[in-house]
Amino acid sequence: MKDKVCIVTGAGGGIGSAISEVLFACGCRLVLMGRNEEKLKKTAGGRDCLILPGDICNDEYIKDTIEKTVQTYGGIDVLINNAGVAQSKPFAEISMEEFDGIMNTNARAPFLMCQKALPYLEKSSCGTIINIASVLAHKGYALQSVYAASKHALLGFSKALAKEYYQRGVRVHVISPGAVFTDMVKISRPDLTGEGMLLPEDVAETVLYLLKMRGTASVADEIQLHRETKEPFM
């Protein structure tokens, strides 16, 4: 992975920051995307990388990020769509503005990121997309209707994209973790204490595992993660 160009969305904290750490350790050239510039700088920790703050729901921000990445590093090898927002709210109380905000961040933005990056990923010797979904890409929980819809959409899109591009040298993977103890989860699920939950580093190590597989003949299309105390295959 040394010198491979990797874009990480939502890199300002939580899972995105942990993913960035493992990629820095591999010697990757990173492009950090997120809303908060100070948080991105904290993730960077003074290391040489491209810090591009902005709103992932803004089409021009996505277009500019891809262009600046190629101008700076000459191409793109890995795209990790990690940015996401969650909500815990009764269905009847959800506004269309809230619906659009979650769907735009969790489904529309990854769609457009892939569309803009793929011409360059196809030119890479290891073009890879990793979309961070959720257990709710497969299940539906009460008070999580829009979040579940957005992650179902992301998984379905990823499956179709993987089939369309695998013969063109680009692999598309999905990681679907259960609840990860991040600031976002603390806000959307205040009932969770963090005990026994997944950590951002668990997801980051799974990203690294998928990228290391790139040099082998094996492929894992999707990896589902859950806490060890949960009953298997549920």
Secondary structure, DSSP 8 states (H G I E B T S, - for coil): -TT-EEEESSTTSHHHHHHHHHHHHTT-EEEEEES-HHHHHHHHTT-S-EEEE--TT-HHHHHHHHHHHHHHHSS--EEEE---------GGG--HHHHHHHHIIIIIHHHHHHHHHHHHHTTSTT-EEEEE--GGGT---TT-HHHHHHHHHHHHHHHHHHHHHGGGT-EEEEEEES-B-SHHHHHH-TT---TT-B-HHHHHHHHHHHHHGGGSS---SEEEE--TTS-TT-
